[in-house]
Amino acid sequence: MEISSLYSTLPLAFLLLLTLKLFSSWFKQPKNLPPSPPSIPILGHLHLLKHPLHRTLHSLSQSYGPVFSLCFGYRRVVVVSSVEAAEECYTKNDITLANRPSTVAGRHIGYDNTIVAVASYGEQWRSLRRAYTLEIFSSARLNSFLPIRRDEIKRLLLNLNKRASASGDDFTKVELKPIFWEMTFNIVMRMLTGKRYYGEDVTDAEEAKVFREIMSEIVEYAVSAYPGDYLSILRLFFRNYEKRVTWLRKRSDELLQNLIEEQRNSRRKRCGGECREAVLDHLLLLQEKQPEFYADEIIKGLVLVRTNWTIFRISSSSWNTAYI
């Protein structure tokens, strides 16, 4: 009887201690925060969030001003909705606001929050940003890819002409989003790896299929809200999320590592030589000169961020249909 009574009491004691801890952290909130709507203990303002989110935030700004604070579980956020305040945040106080909260997706997919999209401000972040600015997005580097952009635009126009000719009608309805998706993604991947992954004439059909599936799923998990990031106890009820993110980390890491090894072997066959136009080849050349920074994980992170940013931008675009 005593043992069974102990087993029934322990869970209640655990929940009581957890509740006391949450409440104690709740009442230790800083006092110099912007105005905030009434909140619910533990949940904070999660109950206020409704779709569409931008209209909810706009409605709250009408009552609490252009700068107000919210609490998502134990995470504090500040909402800025005026041009003047946003300008001040991104100019005078940009370094102060440069840190990012740690998330489950960032730890698993983002190589323990070391890629530039999720890393906090510091020497690592500054080095990554410098690499993007000089080695990927510099004017000289982008200009060197002009033939790739011209070729993909030509392919798009030929595709549209083929569809128009096949229809036989005066006007043909065309879905623009998949066409621009294909063109933009192929431009980026040819810049990064020298490979086409969408549409006809892909470099490797099976590799392209796997790459598209993994990267699209990474974007889905990276931008989705995971309850466990706001209330740790909820991770007990959303275990599938962490399992899936861990699986994605393994698959994407294997895929990116294979791309690196393939490019590295190609360089060896050329006995080093001058770098080709692919960014990945150029990054491996930098790795030979600066191995202490351009490790494989850094290179994979650079490719991952550039690829998924493209997918995210295309997914959130408003391209619709047109008649040709």
Protein Blocks (a to p, Z undefined) as FASTA:
>chain_A
ZZmmmmmmmmmmmmmmmmmmmmmmmmmccfkbccdddddehjlmmmmpccdfklmmmmmm
mmnojbdcddehjaccdddfbfklmmmmmmmmmmmmmpccddfklmmmnoooiafklpcc
dfklmmmmmmmmmmmmgmklmmmmmmmmmmmmmmmmmmmmmmmmmnopabdcddfklmmm
mmmmmmmmmmmnopafehjhifblmlmmmmmmmmmmmmmmmmpccfklmmmklmmmmmmm
mmmmmmmmmmmmmmmmmmmmmmmmmmmmnnnpacdfbfklmmmmmmmmmmmlmgmklmmm
mmmmmmmmmmmmmmmpcbfbddZZ
